Amino acid sequence: MSARPGRAALLAVAVAYVVGLVVAALVLPDQVPSHFDAAGRVDDRTSRTAMLAFWVAVGVVVLVGIPAVTRLAVSGDGTWVNMPQRSKDYWFAPERRPELRSRFGEDMEVFAALTGGLLLAALAVTTWVGATGRDGAPWWTFVAGLAAYLLLTAGWTVALLRRYQPPPD
């Protein structure tokens, strides 16, 4: 069996996310932060049940939905895949579709893992603030998490564009 680092990363993030949900369910009070202002202060609260339902739904959409939609997108003629036409013509040729399905599935599992990591960080901050009764989190926790996600996603995008360039004619 070949190595699938994207799948391994996705599974690791999914397990960590489930652990984060379990911890949140065990430690959060009845009313929990549901929104933070730009300074990191809690400016809205909701029930623990509603917040956990939200985090479960978002996690399923990202960690299950992205890979599922990817499989659907590459199973067709490429209509739903956004890539330069020259690349699309090359990769959706019948003789290269199996490799495309494998490669693109792996690459999108990496993206789902990156996005799941961002969700996990947000869940961790929300749980920390809610469980400790703080009135907020340092503003930089949100900036650092989002900046790291955007930098990693930008690097992933550049690598993806290079990876799917067809060979020169």
Buried (B, 14 or more C-beta within 10 A) or exposed (E): EEEBEBBEBBBEBBEBBEEBBEBBBEEBEEEBBBEBEEEBBBBEBBBBEEBBEBBBEBBEBBBEEBBEBBEEBBEEEBEEBEBEEEBBEBBBEEEEBEEBBEBBBBBBBBBBBBBBBBBBBBBBBBBBBBBEEBEBBEBEBBEEBEEBBEEBBEEBEEEBEEEBEBEEE
